[in-house]
């Protein structure tokens, strides 16, 4: 179809020619009419991407007027809220800003970080990785405890009764091979030391293909709601072996008398210690103030109070990626999701 050259002509004439001849009119240098502008403005936009939490670079963050810290509820901590209030009072004085402490389980703590209802949380390694995924939070401090054999890491242990015929042999493959057909009690499906690390060990040694194939190796598999329930299954002869954290062989998880009836069959090292996670919405200068304030808990006048929270003797600075690398690897090797 031939195109008419652009010339200064009467628009009415051009319109008539278009109607009669079906020719394409030139629109170069012709301003949009108001109806054309309206049409462009009302054209439907592309479907929006799934909603995610905005990052600090995507949206201007209002200055924080209060810091909220989620303290994880653990069985070995008594009167937690009262202790939390004392700790937050010290932190508030150190950073010169109100600090509020709330208590919640790890799932609720991660959700609070995601929804900006909390800025800081005490979390395990697995929960810290989940917080990173959902809210960009990172772990900056880890706890050290006297019942952690690796300092800022601890062992996942396969435990059996003292009189069990199962023996610790020269190589892990030989030791764990004898668990074939036995009754296994896991701590829970979400536990790092009581499920993720032992399953990763079993997958790595080619005994199972993944978390959904455990019954093909063990005669029976059960899941508890914590360390105590897994160990009680062992003590009551409802299981032949259980997996827990190394510190679970002590009160308050079981009594000293019950602990004498059990022994460690096999240990999987390098489970990362729990620690303090700070959300990425916290400005860098405030984050440093918080880290320094938490480090004050190591000082003699605060040490007993801090230890009463989670039996921690000290806080140490850690690199998020390095500290949680073993947890990330274990999750991937085990074929699990966060």
GIZIDA-V739134 format. One line per field, one symbol per residue. burial: + if it has 9 or more other ideal C-beta (glycine too) atoms within 8 Angstrom, else -. Layout:
burial: ???
This chain:
burial: ---+---------++-++----+--+----------+------------------+-------+--++++++----+--+--++++++++++-++-+-++++++-+-+++++++-+-+++++++++++++++-++++++++++++-++-+-++++++++++--+-+-------+++-++--+++++++--+++++++++++++-+-++--+-++--++--++++-++++++++++---++++++++++++--++---++--+-+++++--++++++++++++---++-++++++++++---++-+++-++++--+--+-+--++-++++++-++++--
